[in-house]
Amino acid sequence: MNRELKYALGKTIPIMFSYLFLSMAFGIMMNQAGFPFYWAYLVSLTVYTGAFQFVIVSFLSAGAGIATIALTALAMNCRHMFYGVTFLKEFKSMGKRYPYMIFSLTDETYALYCSLEYPEELDHHQVMFDIAWLSRAYWLIGTLVGALLGQIIPFDFEGVDFCMTALFVTILIDQWKKTEDHAPAVIGGVSAVVFLLIFGASRFMLPSLMVTTALLLIFTPGENILKTADDRNNVSGNSAVGKTV
């Protein structure tokens, strides 16, 4: 096992536990809906979008149209258009891995990318790629295991989805401790609460993200954004030099 893979494996352990349990629940739901085990695996292989995969079980059972499924997927996952921009240039610099990095970006991997401090001797692009495929592997393995076990043993996974909430709270606390500037967390938190009260739990995400993004762009100086990009480029350069040496 190379150093990058070993480092990525250690950092994705929290994601592993979350993804395995949730994807197993999805596999079991697909089985209970009357679909063979390989259908659950194929959905996870091609869709890979957590919460929407649980919704798609009902759509497939009801024979919903492609347009309905596509629009619902867009509404539930539009947040990726906002935070995905953060790593767009970095993903492009990864060459052939660029399309896969976009496809495999999830809430959990994004949070992990933002919180990691890469050792200088490691190729941080390789670490990010290892995090991406490892996380997806956890989800695929859990889906297959859940679909197979669902044919044999009935499970009750009620409340298991809270492990995702616990993961994000842990990452938030870790980031709060590491940085002195708490404005982004406060702005995001206040925006989420305000729009949750206005629009309710099913509709608050998109307006909350739009307002949070706008406020951060307004109150974040341009030179700080450029500095962050330069810092990432320097880390990449240092990693490449370290591996060459």
SERO-4910 file (N, C-alpha, C, O; in steps of 0.05 Angstrom, whole numbers):
BEGIN
 pado doro    nc1    nc2    nc3   cac1   cac2   cac3    cc1    cc2    cc3    oc1    oc2    oc3
  Met    A     17    -24      0      0      0      0     18     25      0     35     28     18
  Asn    A     14     43    -20     30     67    -21     22     87      1      1     83     14
  Arg    A     38    107      4     33    126     26      7    142     23     -7    147     42
  Glu    A      1    150     -2    -23    165     -7    -48    149     -1    -67    159     11
  Leu    A    -48    124    -10    -72    107     -5    -75    101     25    -98    101     35
  Lys    A    -53     97     39    -54     92     68    -66    116     82    -82    113    100
  Tyr    A    -56    140     74    -66    164     87    -96    168     81   -111    175     99
  Ala    A   -104    164     56   -132    167     48   -150    147     63   -172    154     71
  Leu    A   -140    123     66   -155    102     79   -161    110    108   -183    106    118
  Gly    A   -141    121    121   -144    129    149   -164    152    152   -180    153    171
  Lys    A   -163    170    133   -181    194    134   -209    188    127   -228    203    134
  Thr    A   -214    166    112   -241    160    103   -256    140    121   -278    131    114
  Ile    A   -244    133    144   -257    114    162   -284    124    171   -303    108    171
  Pro    A   -287    150    179   -314    160    186   -334    157    163   -357    149    167
  Ile    A   -325    163    139   -343    160    115   -350    131    111   -372    125    104
  Met    A   -331    114    116   -335     85    112   -359     75    129   -377     62    119
  Phe    A   -358     82    155   -379     73    172   -406     84    164   -427     70    165
  Ser    A   -407    110    157   -432    123    148   -443    110    123   -466    103    121
  Tyr    A   -425    108    103   -434     98     77   -442     68     78   -462     61     65
  Leu    A   -428     52     93   -434     24     94   -462     19    105   -478      4     93
  Phe    A   -469     33    127   -495     29    139   -518     40    121   -538     27    118
  Leu    A   -513     64    110   -534     76     94   -539     61     68   -561     56     59
  Ser    A   -517     53     55   -519     38     30   -531     11     34   -546      0     17
  Met    A   -525     -2     57   -538    -27     63   -568    -23     66   -584    -40     57
  Ala    A   -576     -1     79   -605      5     82   -617      8     54   -640     -1     50
  Phe    A   -603     22     36   -614     25      9   -617     -1     -5   -637     -7    -18
  Gly    A   -596    -18     -3   -598    -45    -16   -621    -61     -5   -635    -75    -21
  Ile    A   -626    -59     21   -648    -74     33   -675    -63     23   -694    -78     17
  Met    A   -677    -36     21   -702    -24     11   -708    -32    -18   -731    -38    -24
  Met    A   -687    -33    -34   -691    -42    -62   -701    -71    -63   -718    -78    -79
  Asn    A   -690    -87    -45   -698   -115    -44   -727   -117    -35   -742   -133    -46
  Gln    A   -735   -102    -14   -762   -103     -4   -782    -92    -24   -805    -99    -23
  Ala    A   -772    -75    -43   -790    -64    -63   -794    -84    -86   -809    -79   -105
  Gly    A   -780   -107    -85   -784   -127   -104   -763   -128   -127   -767   -143   -146
  Phe    A   -742   -113   -124   -721   -113   -145   -699   -133   -138   -692   -136   -115
  Pro    A   -688   -146   -158   -666   -165   -153   -641   -149   -144   -639   -125   -147
  Phe    A   -623   -164   -131   -600   -151   -118   -583   -134   -137   -572   -114   -129
  Tyr    A   -581   -143   -162   -564   -129   -181   -575   -102   -189   -560    -84   -198
  Trp    A   -601    -98   -186   -613    -72   -192   -603    -51   -172   -596    -28   -180
  Ala    A   -601    -58   -147   -591    -40   -126   -563    -32   -132   -555     -9   -130
  Tyr    A   -547    -52   -140   -519    -46   -146   -516    -28   -171   -500    -10   -171
  Leu    A   -532    -33   -191   -531    -17   -216   -540     12   -210   -528     31   -222
  Val    A   -559     16   -193   -568     43   -186   -545     58   -171   -539     81   -178
  Ser    A   -533     45   -152   -510     57   -137   -487     63   -156   -472     82   -152
  Leu    A   -483     45   -175   -461     48   -194   -464     72   -212   -444     85   -219
  Thr    A   -489     78   -220   -494     99   -240   -504    125   -227   -499    147   -238
  Val    A   -518    123   -205   -530    147   -193   -512    159   -172   -504    182   -175
  Tyr    A   -506    145   -151   -487    153   -130   -494    180   -119   -478    199   -121
  Thr    A   -517    182   -107   -525    208    -95   -543    203    -70   -565    213    -69
  Gly    A   -531    189    -51   -543    186    -25   -573    187    -22   -587    168    -28
  Ala    A   -583    210    -13   -611    213     -6   -629    207    -29   -650    195    -26
  Phe    A   -622    216    -53   -639    212    -76   -642    183    -83   -663    175    -95
  Gln    A   -622    166    -76   -625    138    -82   -648    125    -66   -661    106    -76
  Phe    A   -653    136    -43   -676    126    -27   -702    135    -40   -722    120    -39
  Val    A   -702    159    -51   -726    169    -65   -732    153    -90   -755    148    -97
  Ile    A   -710    146   -104   -713    133   -130   -726    105   -127   -736     94   -146
  Val    A   -724     93   -103   -737     67    -99   -767     70   -103   -780     53   -116
  Ser    A   -779     92    -93   -808     97    -96   -814    102   -126   -834     93   -136
  Phe    A   -797    118   -139   -801    124   -167   -801     99   -184   -818     96   -202
  Leu    A   -781     82   -179   -779     58   -195   -803     39   -190   -813     26   -208
  Ser    A   -812     38   -165   -835     21   -158   -860     31   -171   -878     16   -179
  Ala    A   -863     58   -173   -887     70   -184   -886     74   -215   -905     82   -227
  Gly    A   -862     68   -226   -859     71   -255   -859    100   -264   -870    106   -285
  Ala    A   -847    117   -248   -845    146   -255   -830    151   -280   -812    135   -288
  Gly    A   -836    173   -294   -823    179   -319   -795    190   -315   -787    198   -293
  Ile    A   -779    189   -336   -751    198   -335   -750    228   -328   -733    236   -312
  Ala    A   -768    244   -339   -768    273   -333   -773    279   -304   -759    295   -292
  Thr    A   -791    264   -292   -797    268   -263   -773    261   -246   -766    275   -228
  Ile    A   -760    238   -253   -737    229   -238   -714    249   -241   -700    256   -222
  Ala    A   -710    259   -266   -688    278   -271   -691    304   -257   -672    315   -245
  Leu    A   -716    315   -257   -721    341   -244   -718    338   -214   -708    356   -200
  Thr    A   -728    316   -203   -725    312   -174   -696    309   -166   -688    320   -145
  Ala    A   -680    295   -182   -652    292   -177   -638    319   -177   -621    325   -160
  Leu    A   -645    336   -196   -633    363   -198   -640    380   -174   -623    394   -163
  Ala    A   -666    379   -165   -674    395   -142   -661    386   -117   -653    402   -100
  Met    A   -657    360   -114   -645    349    -89   -615    352    -88   -603    352    -66
  Asn    A   -602    355   -111   -573    355   -112   -561    381   -124   -537    382   -131
  Cys    A   -577    402   -126   -568    427   -138   -546    440   -121   -531    456   -131
  Arg    A   -544    433    -96   -524    444    -78   -495    439    -89   -477    454    -83
  His    A   -492    417   -103   -466    409   -114   -455    430   -133   -431    433   -136
  Met    A   -474    445   -146   -465    465   -165   -452    489   -151   -435    503   -163
  Phe    A   -458    492   -125   -447    514   -110   -420    507    -99   -400    521   -104
  Tyr    A   -418    486    -84   -392    480    -71   -373    465    -90   -349    464    -84
  Gly    A   -384    454   -112   -366    441   -130   -347    460   -144   -325    452   -153
  Val    A   -356    485   -147   -339    505   -160   -313    509   -145   -292    516   -157
  Thr    A   -313    504   -119   -289    508   -103   -265    492   -113   -242    502   -112
  Phe    A   -270    468   -122   -248    451   -131   -247    447   -161   -233    429   -171
  Leu    A   -261    464   -176   -262    460   -205   -235    461   -218   -228    443   -233
  Lys    A   -219    482   -212   -193    485   -224   -174    462   -215   -158    452   -230
  Glu    A   -177    454   -190   -160    433   -179   -166    407   -193   -148    391   -199
  Phe    A   -192    401   -196   -199    376   -210   -189    376   -239   -180    356   -249
  Lys    A   -191    399   -252   -181    401   -280   -152    395   -282   -143    383   -302
  Ser    A   -136    403   -262   -108    398   -262   -100    369   -257    -77    362   -259
  Met    A   -121    352   -252   -116    324   -247   -117    307   -272   -117    282   -271
  Gly    A   -119    320   -295   -118    305   -321   -142    287   -325   -165    295   -323
  Lys    A   -135    261   -332   -156    242   -339   -175    235   -316   -196    225   -320
  Arg    A   -166    242   -291   -183    236   -268   -204    258   -264   -222    255   -247
  Tyr    A   -203    279   -279   -221    302   -276   -251    294   -277   -266    301   -259
  Pro    A   -261    279   -298   -289    272   -299   -298    255   -275   -319    259   -264
  Tyr    A   -280    237   -266   -287    220   -243   -289    236   -218   -306    230   -201
  Met    A   -272    256   -214   -272    272   -190   -298    288   -188   -309    292   -166
  Ile    A   -308    297   -211   -334    311   -211   -357    292   -205   -374    298   -188
  Phe    A   -357    269   -217   -378    249   -213   -379    240   -184   -400    236   -173
  Ser    A   -355    236   -172   -354    223   -146   -355    243   -123   -353    235    -99
  Leu    A   -358    269   -129   -359    289   -107   -385    287    -92   -407    288   -103
  Thr    A   -383    284    -66   -406    282    -48   -403    302    -26   -382    314    -23
  Asp    A   -424    305    -10   -421    323     13   -398    315     31   -383    332     41
  Glu    A   -395    289     36   -375    280     55   -347    282     44   -329    291     58
  Thr    A   -343    276     18   -316    278      6   -309    308      4   -285    315      9
  Tyr    A   -328    325     -2   -322    353     -4   -313    364     23   -293    379     25
  Ala    A   -328    357     44   -320    366     71   -292    355     79   -277    370     92
  Leu    A   -286    331     71   -260    320     77   -238    334     62   -217    340     73
  Tyr    A   -243    340     36   -223    355     20   -216    382     33   -193    390     34
  Cys    A   -237    395     43   -233    422     55   -219    421     82   -205    440     89
  Ser    A   -221    399     96   -210    397    123   -182    385    124   -169    387    145
  Leu    A   -173    372    103   -148    358    104   -124    377    103   -124    397     90
  Glu    A   -104    369    118    -78    382    117    -58    362    106    -50    343    120
  Tyr    A    -51    365     80    -35    345     67     -5    347     75      7    368     73
  Pro    A      7    325     83     36    324     88     51    331     63     42    323     41
  Glu    A     73    345     65     88    354     41     98    331     25    102    334      0
  Glu    A    104    308     37    116    286     22     95    271      6    102    253    -10
  Leu    A     70    277      8     48    263     -6     39    279    -30     38    304    -29
  Asp    A     31    265    -51     19    278    -75    -11    282    -68    -27    263    -67
  His    A    -19    307    -62    -45    312    -52    -67    306    -73    -90    301    -65
  His    A    -61    308    -98    -80    300   -119    -86    270   -118   -108    262   -121
  Gln    A    -65    255   -114    -69    226   -111    -85    219    -86   -101    201    -86
  Val    A    -80    234    -65    -96    230    -40   -125    236    -45   -143    220    -37
  Met    A   -131    257    -59   -159    264    -65   -172    243    -82   -195    236    -78
  Phe    A   -158    233   -102   -168    212   -119   -173    186   -103   -194    173   -107
  Asp    A   -155    180    -85   -159    156    -68   -183    159    -50   -198    140    -46
  Ile    A   -187    183    -39   -210    188    -23   -236    184    -39   -255    173    -29
  Ala    A   -236    194    -64   -259    192    -81   -267    163    -87   -290    155    -83
  Trp    A   -247    147    -96   -255    120   -104   -259    102    -79   -275     83    -81
  Leu    A   -245    107    -57   -250     92    -33   -279     96    -23   -293     77    -16
  Ser    A   -287    122    -22   -314    128    -12   -335    115    -29   -355    105    -19
  Arg    A   -331    116    -56   -350    103    -73   -350     73    -70   -371     60    -72
  Ala    A   -327     62    -65   -325     33    -61   -340     25    -36   -354      4    -35
  Tyr    A   -339     41    -14   -354     35     10   -384     34      4   -398     16     13
  Trp    A   -393     53    -12   -422     54    -19   -430     31    -36   -451     19    -31
  Leu    A   -414     23    -55   -421      1    -72   -421    -26    -57   -438    -43    -61
  Ile    A   -401    -29    -40   -399    -54    -24   -423    -56     -5   -435    -77     -3
  Gly    A   -430    -34      8   -453    -34     27   -478    -40     12   -495    -55     22
  Thr    A   -482    -28    -12   -506    -33    -28   -509    -63    -34   -530    -74    -31
  Leu    A   -487    -75    -44   -488   -103    -51   -494   -121    -27   -510   -139    -29
  Val    A   -480   -115     -5   -484   -131     19   -513   -129     29   -526   -148     36
  Gly    A   -523   -104     29   -551    -99     38   -571   -113     21   -590   -125     31
  Ala    A   -567   -112     -6   -586   -125    -24   -586   -155    -21   -607   -168    -23
  Leu    A   -562   -166    -16   -561   -195    -12   -572   -204     15   -587   -223     16
  Leu    A   -565   -189     36   -575   -196     63   -606   -191     64   -619   -206     79
  Gly    A   -616   -172     49   -644   -166     50   -661   -190     41   -684   -192     48
  Gln    A   -649   -207     25   -663   -231     16   -665   -253     37   -680   -272     35
  Ile    A   -648   -250     58   -646   -271     78   -657   -262    105   -672   -276    118
  Ile    A   -647   -238    114   -654   -229    141   -667   -201    140   -657   -183    126
  Pro    A   -690   -198    153   -703   -171    154   -689   -153    173   -682   -161    195
  Phe    A   -684   -128    165   -670   -108    182   -687    -84    186   -704    -77    169
  Asp    A   -683    -71    209   -696    -46    214   -674    -24    217   -659    -23    237
  Phe    A   -671     -7    196   -650     13    196   -660     41    203   -648     61    196
  Glu    A   -682     42    217   -693     68    225   -673     82    244   -664     71    263
  Gly    A   -667    107    237   -649    124    253   -620    122    244   -604    138    254
  Val    A   -613    104    226   -586    100    218   -576    125    203   -552    131    205
  Asp    A   -594    140    189   -586    163    174   -574    185    191   -562    204    181
  Phe    A   -578    183    218   -567    204    236   -537    203    236   -524    223    244
  Cys    A   -525    181    228   -496    180    228   -484    200    209   -461    209    214
  Met    A   -498    207    188   -489    228    169   -489    255    183   -470    270    179
  Thr    A   -510    260    198   -511    285    213   -488    287    233   -476    308    236
  Ala    A   -483    265    247   -461    264    266   -434    269    253   -417    283    264
  Leu    A   -431    258    228   -406    263    214   -402    292    207   -380    302    211
  Phe    A   -423    306    198   -420    334    191   -416    351    216   -400    370    214
  Val    A   -428    345    238   -424    360    262   -395    357    271   -383    376    280
  Thr    A   -384    333    269   -356    328    277   -337    345    260   -319    357    270
  Ile    A   -342    345    233   -326    361    215   -328    390    221   -308    405    220
  Leu    A   -352    400    227   -356    428    233   -341    436    258   -327    456    258
  Ile    A   -342    419    279   -327    425    304   -297    426    299   -283    443    309
  Asp    A   -288    407    282   -259    405    276   -251    430    261   -230    442    267
  Gln    A   -267    439    241   -260    463    226   -261    488    244   -245    507    240
  Trp    A   -280    489    262   -283    512    280   -259    515    297   -250    538    302
  Lys    A   -248    493    306   -224    494    323   -199    502    307   -181    515    318
  Lys    A   -198    494    281   -174    499    265   -171    527    255   -149    537    249
  Thr    A   -194    541    252   -193    568    240   -202    590    259   -218    585    277
  Glu    A   -191    613    255   -198    636    272   -222    651    261   -236    666    275
  Asp    A   -227    648    235   -249    662    222   -273    644    221   -275    625    206
  His    A   -293    650    239   -317    634    241   -340    646    225   -363    636    227
  Ala    A   -335    667    210   -357    681    195   -371    662    176   -396    662    175
  Pro    A   -357    646    159   -371    629    140   -390    609    154   -412    605    145
  Ala    A   -381    598    177   -398    579    191   -422    593    203   -445    582    202
  Val    A   -418    617    213   -441    632    225   -461    640    204   -485    637    207
  Ile    A   -450    650    181   -468    659    159   -484    635    149   -508    637    144
  Gly    A   -470    613    144   -484    589    134   -505    579    154   -527    572    146
  Gly    A   -498    578    180   -517    569    200   -541    586    203   -564    576    204
  Val    A   -537    613    204   -559    631    207   -577    630    182   -602    630    184
  Ser    A   -565    629    158   -580    628    133   -597    602    132   -620    603    124
  Ala    A   -585    580    140   -600    555    140   -624    556    159   -646    547    152
  Val    A   -620    567    183   -642    568    202   -665    586    193   -688    580    195
  Val    A   -657    609    182   -677    629    172   -694    617    150   -719    618    151
  Phe    A   -681    605    130   -697    594    108   -711    568    115   -731    561    102
  Leu    A   -701    554    135   -715    530    145   -742    539    157   -762    525    153
  Leu    A   -742    561    172   -766    571    184   -785    582    163   -810    580    167
  Ile    A   -774    593    142   -791    605    121   -803    585    102   -827    585     97
  Phe    A   -786    567     92   -795    549     71   -799    520     80   -812    504     66
  Gly    A   -789    513    103   -793    486    113   -770    468    105   -752    476     90
  Ala    A   -770    444    116   -747    425    113   -742    416     84   -719    410     77
  Ser    A   -763    416     68   -759    405     41   -751    425     20   -744    418     -2
  Arg    A   -751    451     27   -746    472      7   -725    493     16   -721    512      1
  Phe    A   -713    490     38   -696    511     48   -668    510     37   -653    530     38
  Met    A   -659    487     26   -631    483     19   -621    503     -3   -601    516      1
  Leu    A   -636    504    -25   -627    520    -48   -626    550    -41   -605    562    -46
  Pro    A   -647    563    -30   -644    591    -24   -623    596     -2   -610    617     -3
  Ser    A   -620    578     16   -600    582     37   -572    581     25   -555    598     32
  Leu    A   -567    563      6   -541    562     -7   -535    587    -24   -513    597    -24
  Met    A   -556    596    -38   -553    620    -55   -546    644    -39   -528    659    -46
  Val    A   -560    648    -17   -555    672      0   -527    669     14   -513    689     15
  Thr    A   -521    646     24   -495    642     37   -472    647     17   -453    660     24
  Thr    A   -475    636     -7   -454    640    -27   -451    669    -34   -429    680    -37
  Ala    A   -473    683    -38   -473    712    -45   -459    728    -23   -443    746    -28
  Leu    A   -466    723      2   -455    737     25   -425    732     27   -410    751     33
  Leu    A   -417    708     23   -388    701     26   -372    714      3   -350    723      7
  Leu    A   -384    716    -21   -371    729    -43   -368    759    -38   -349    772    -46
  Ile    A   -389    770    -26   -389    799    -20   -369    807      2   -354    826     -1
  Phe    A   -368    791     23   -352    797     46   -325    784     47   -310    788     66
  Thr    A   -318    767     27   -292    755     26   -275    770      6   -281    770    -18
  Pro    A   -254    783     15   -237    798     -4   -226    781    -26   -219    757    -21
  Gly    A   -223    792    -50   -213    777    -73   -185    767    -69   -179    745    -78
  Glu    A   -168    782    -54   -141    773    -50   -140    748    -33   -121    732    -36
  Asn    A   -159    744    -15   -160    720      1   -166    695    -16   -156    674    -11
  Ile    A   -185    699    -35   -192    677    -52   -168    669    -69   -162    645    -72
  Leu    A   -154    689    -80   -130    684    -96   -108    670    -79    -94    653    -89
  Lys    A   -106    679    -54    -85    668    -37    -91    638    -32    -73    622    -31
  Thr    A   -117    632    -28   -124    604    -23   -117    587    -47   -107    564    -44
  Ala    A   -123    597    -71   -116    582    -95    -86    579    -98    -76    557   -105
  Asp    A    -71    600    -92    -41    598    -93    -31    578    -73    -12    563    -79
  Asp    A    -42    578    -49    -33    559    -29    -37    530    -38    -20    513    -33
  Arg    A    -60    525    -51    -65    498    -61    -45    490    -83    -35    468    -84
  Asn    A    -39    510   -100    -19    504   -121      8    499   -110     23    482   -120
  Asn    A     15    514    -89     41    510    -76     43    483    -63     64    469    -64
  Val    A     20    474    -50     20    447    -38     24    426    -59     39    407    -55
  Ser    A     10    430    -82     13    411   -104     42    410   -114     53    388   -119
  Gly    A     54    434   -117     81    435   -127    101    422   -107    119    408   -115
  Asn    A     97    427    -82    114    416    -61    112    386    -61    132    372    -57
  Ser    A     87    376    -64     83    347    -64     97    334    -87    110    313    -84
  Ala    A     95    347   -111    108    335   -134    138    335   -131    151    315   -138
  Val    A    149    357   -120    178    358   -115    187    337    -95    207    323    -99
  Gly    A    170    333    -74    177    313    -54    178    286    -65    195    270    -59
  Lys    A    158    279    -83    158    252    -95    181    248   -114    192    226   -116
  Thr    A    188    270   -129    210    268   -148    236    263   -133    252    246   -141
  Val    A    241    278   -112    265    274    -96    265    246    -84    284    239    -69
***
